[in-house]
């Protein structure tokens, strides 16, 4: 029994260390390398030794309407076409798997998320964790540094700036020369698919 308690304690320490090490870029960070200057805007830069990407757009909807989608991680596979799994594993811990085309392996990640408010603005952040019930699968590349943020910035009661930031590290067999294309495509798709989901629900 004592050994079980020690192992559990070490597990909690490990999870805490992983969660706290990954720094998410602040919302006011400048000097992005622009991948797409039209809508949605997409950019990338290195931050804290990791490649970070960000995409932003203005939605003609309230924060509450948008939050009903981005705040439910376990329904992401219904909202975003490349997301083929979004399973709630534990309290605020979700397993996500992304389909990659052709010969490329899928990417998956296990993250713990939290939400908070800053005035009228709403934020959802997530960082990679380890969970004993989810092993690394042979046919997917585990993104061990996965992290990101949804930021919903109040403009008016019916207008919101949506910002999505994510660690663009893809690891495994992904060719480096295709990273910019993957980041631009991913950022554009996730914003447009979120907009499409909200529009279909509230039109």
Residue, then its C-alpha position, 0 to 999 in steps of 0.5 A: x500500500x505504501x508503494x502504491x501511494x509513493x507511485x501515485x505521488x510521483x505521478x502527480x509530481x510528474x504531471x504537475x511539472x509537465x503542465x507547468x513547463x510549457x509557456x503559452x505566448x501572451x496575447x500581446x506578443x508581436x513580431x509574428x512571421x505572417x503566413x496569411x495576412x487575409x482572413x483568417x490571419x495566420x502567423x508563427x514564431x519561436x517562443x520559449x524554444x518551441x514553434x508557436x502558431x496563431x490564427x485570428x479572426x472577427x466573428x459576428x457572434x457573442x462570446x457565449x455563442x462561440x464558447x459553447x463550441x470551444x469550451x466542450x473539448x469532448x465534442x471537437x471531433x464533431x466540430x473540426x473535420x480533421x479531429x477523429x477523436x476527442x474523448x474526455x478521460x478525466x476531470x479536464x483531461x481530454x485525448x485528441x487525435x488528428x487525421x493526417x493525409x497520405x503516408x503521414x501518421x496521425x498525431x494525438x495528444x493528451x492535455x489538461x485544460x483550464x478556463x478563466x476570465x479576464x474582464x469580459x474576455x474568456x480564455x481556454x488553455x491546455x497543456x500536455x499531460x500523462x495519464x495512465x489509462x492512455x498509452x502511446x499508440x503505434x500508429x500515431x505520433x504523440x505530441x508530448x509538448x502539445x499546448x495552446x489557447x483559445x482567446x475570446x476577446x470582447x468587442x461588442x455584445x455581438x462581435x468577438x475577436x477569436x484567437x487560437x494559438x498552438x504549439x506547431x511542433x509535429x515531430x515524427x515523420x513530418x517533413x520540415x519543408x512542409x511545416x509552414x503549409x501545415x500551419x497555415x492550412x491548420x490555422x485557416x481550417x480550424x477558424x473557418x470550421x468553428x465559424x461554420x459550426x456557429x453560423x449553422x447553429x445560430x442562423 
